Amino acid sequence: MEIKWIYPRWGSAHMDWKVFLNNVKEHGYNGVEIDLPLGQEKKEIVAMLTDFELDFVGQHWQTQEVDFEKHEEEYKRHLFNLAEEKPLLINSHTGRDFFSFEQNMELIKLAHEVEEETGVPIAHETHRSRFPFAAHVCKQYLHEIPSLKLTSDLSHWCCVAETLLENQQEAVGLAIKHTYHIHARVGSSQSPQVIDPRVDTYKEELSQFKSWWKAMLENAKANGRPYITIAPEYGPLPYALQHPQTQELLGDQWEINQFIRKEIEDLWD
């Protein structure tokens, strides 16, 4: 089974598109993870991806509306906007943690209808503030919808639960079976991102996340998938921390993402 390496635009939005894409291409990535603006201006971005021979994962995060009916309409519009450009998949920040179970289920059903109509897989990210914001909550949805696809970033769950989820192994195991896309970031019981996973201070956290990533890869292979997409996702500010006096970032996003990629490659090889 192949790993398709995807680099996030998050943290590089200040860069010129062509500089960004060239850098990603030169370092052996298969594609990028990006949102797309509504309207025709997105065509220029998609054309550049074609020029650089890069795939892309469409990212939806924009729908923040509190009113459910307005939220649903906006969500639908963004999903179709991404799907019409035929990404490898759509990674969706779906629903809200304060919506009811039934409301979030309606949004999940809507995403499935978009997937069926367009042929573009839609995976829902295990992200704080969204419907799968915590392990024990997501487990309910996974039991209800056996076909549900996840973008697994368990750093969020660790932060919410204030543990490395050692007491929620059933929920974690179920999430691994539903993992379709991976966001590879090392979190801790107190934050969604450790300061620098390369240092021994976070040896335990790195080991735990590597164990989860390996299980996700093994599950994808066992299910006969020809490839799985992984985005190393050490984040910029405010995920990355600054020295309080010098304002210097305490971790370099690009370097740490390359470290995570190498760790997973060595793990899988």
N, C-alpha and C positions, 0 to 999 in steps of 0.2 A: 504493500500500500504506500502510495506517495503522500508526502506532506507538501501541501502548497503553502508557501510562506507569504504572508500578507502583512504589509506595513501600514500602520495607521496614519492618516493625515492629522489626527489629533496631536497637537504639539508641534506640528510643522506648517500650520496654516499661514504663518508669516512668510513662508518661502514662496518664491515664484513657482508656479506649477511645473514648468519644464525642468527647473533645477531640482525640485523635489523628485519628480518621476525619474529623471536621469540617475539621481543618487540611489534610489530604490532599485532601479534596473541594474546598475553597475554592481550592486552588492548581492545580486542573485535572488532577489525576491520575485515571486510569481505575480504579485499584484498588490493592490492597495485597498484599504478600507476607508470609504469616503461617504459623506452625505452628498446629495445633489440639490441644487436650488430648484424651486418650482419654475416651470417655464422653459423657454427655448435656450436660455443662456447655458443650460447644462450640456447642450450639444457640443460646445467647444471643449468642455472637460472630457467628455466621452471620446471625442475625436483625438485628443492628445493621448488618451490611454491606448487607443488603436495604433497610433503612430509609434508608441513605445513598446507595443506588443505586450501590454500588461492586462491581466484580468483585474476585476474589482469585486469587492464585497460592498453592497449598498448598506449604508448605516442610517437607520431612522432613530432619531432622539428628540426631534423638535416638538412633538405634540405634548404640550404641558397644560392644556386647557382643563379647567376644573369642572365646568359644566359638561355632563356626560354626553349629551347629544351633540354638542359642538365638538367635543373631543373625538367622538366616533367619526364624524365627517372629516375632520382634519387628518386623523390617522389614516383613513381610507385614501385620501388624496395623496398623502406622502408615500404610502406603499405602492400605489399605482405609478406614481412619478418615478420611483426607483425601478420597479419591475419592468417598465417598458424599455429600459436600456439593457435588459438581460444580464444582470450581474450573476456571479457564481451562486450567490444567495443574498438574502437580505437579513441583516442582523437588526432586530427590532427591540427598542425600549418600549415595551407594551404595557398599557394600562397605568394605574396608579395604586400605590399601597393603600390608599384610603377609599378606593372604589370597592363596592361589594363584590363578593365572589361571583355573583351572577353577572354583574357589569363587566368584570374582567373576562369572564367566560365568553361574553358576547363579542368582545374585541378579539379574543383568540379565534373564535369562530369566523369573524370577518377576515382575519389574516389567512386562515385556511382557505376561505373562498377566493381570495386574491391569488394565493398559491395555486389553487386548482385551475383558475382561469388563465393565469399567465405562464404556468410551468416553472416559476422561480421559487425555490425553497425559501421559507421564512423561519428563522430561528429566533427565539425570544431570549434576551440576555438576562442572566441572573443578577440584576442590578438593583441597588438600593433605590427606593421610591417607586419602583415598578411592581407589577403583580408578583414576580418571583423573588421578592426582596430578601427572603429568609428561607433557610433550608426547610423548616417545618411547614411553612406556608406553601412553598413550591410543591412539596410532596403531595399536597391535596390535589393540585391541578394535574400532576403527573398520573395520579391514580385515576382521575376522572377522564383524562385524554391520553390514551396509550400512544397515539401518534405524535404527540407534542415534541417539537424539536427545540433544543436549548443551545444558546451560546453560553458556554459555561465559563464563568469567572468567579470562582469560589472565594476570591478575596473579599467580595462584598458580604458574603454569608459569614465569614470569619469575623468581620468587623461588627456586624449586627449581633451575632451571638456571643461575642467576646470570648471565643474559644477557637481552637483549630478543628472544631466540629467532631472531636473525638467521641462526643456523646450523641451524635446524630448520624451515625454511620449508615443507617437504613436510607435516610433521605439522600445522603451523598452518593451511595451506591446506585440509587434510582436515577439521580441526575446524570451520573456517568453513562448509564445505559441510554439516556436520551440526548447525549451531547452530539451536536452536529457541527459546531464551530467552536473554537477555543480562543479565549482571550488569556494570554499567558502573563499574568502579573502575580507577584508574590505579596500576599497580605499578611496580616497578623491579627491577633485577638483585639488589637486596639486601633488598627488603621487598615484601610483598603490597600495600602502600599507601604512596604518597609522602605527605610531610607536608602539602603543599598544592599541588594541580595547577594553581593559578591563577598561581603565581609562575614566573619565567623559569628558575629552577634546574631545573625539571622539564619544560622545553620539549620536549626530545627524547622523553621518555616520553609526554607528552600527544599529541604528533604521531603516534607509533607506535600508540598505542591508538585514536586517532581513525581511523587508516587501517584497523585491524582492524574497528572497529565499522561503518565504511562498507561494507566488504566483506561483512560479515554481513548488513547490510540489503539490499545489492544481490543477494545470494544468495537471501534470502527472497523478494524481489520476483520474481526470475527463476523461482522455483519456484511462482509463482502464489499465494502466501499472501496472504490478505486483510489480515492484520495480523501484527505481531510484538510481543512484550512485552519491555520494557526496564525494569530496575530500576537507577536510579543507586544505587551501593552504597558510598559512602565510609563507613567503619565507625567505631563508637565505640571506647572503650578495649576491648582493648589494641591494636587496629589504629591508632587515633589515639594520638599521643604527647602526653605532658605535659611542661611545663617542670620540670626536676628539683628546683627549689627552691620555686617558687610553686604547682606542681601545675596550673597553667593549661593547658587543652588548646591545642595548637598549630594546630588546625584546627576549624572549626565544621561539624559534620556536615550540618545542614540547608542552610546556605549553599553548601557545596561540592557537595552533591547537586543543587542548583538550577543551579549553574554547569555541571556535567556534562550535565544535561538540555539546557540552552541550547546548549552546544557541539554536541551531537548533532542537535538541531533545526536549527541553522544548517547543519550538514554535510549533512543530508538535504534541506532545502529548496533 
